[in-house]
Amino acid sequence: MKGLLKSFAYAGCGIAACIRQERNMRIHLVCMIYMYSYLLIYDFFEVSRTQFAIIFLANALVVSLELVNTAVERTVNLASTEWTDNGRAAKDTAAGAVLVSAIFAVLTGIMIMWQPKAFSALYVYFKEHILYFVLFLLSLVVAFIFIFKGFPQIKKKSSDRADKEKK
């Protein structure tokens, strides 16, 4: 049982590392947070359980392939520091798989969430609640900072000591 729990912890560490280190994973994450927020907090969109399941599957596919893409890129970089045709092909193919799944997820979202009445109601809501619109805009600023800057890097004290000893 201990081994099983450790395997889940290692998987969680891998997901966290990908979010910390990969801008594209942060883009996927932010898009999913906004989408699920609008689907679950507001009741403007009519989405069935089956449609939710399809959205979950599309999102899981994108995130899973982004994790695999990161693993492929890191493995290629570890295997050789020199540029090779095979390394480039492996990285490009893995990135292509993410792109295909992301396009599929966006098209799936458009097919399910293309509800003009819902968008009209959302517009009216934000027009009547200007403070919520301002908060939404501020959240976009925070989201862009998160996407392009990631998490702030915290230096470990032990590495600080090692750096001082090297000098």
Secondary structure, 3 states (H helix, E strand, C coil): CHHHHHHHHHHHHHHHHHHHHCHHHHHHHHHHHHHHHHHHCCCCCCCCHHHHHHHHHHHHHHHHHHHHHHHHHHHHHHHCCCCCHHHHHHHHHHHHHHHHHHHHHHHHHHHHHCCHHHHHHHHHHHHHCHHHHHHHHHHHHHHHHHHHHCCCCCCCHHHHHHHHHHC
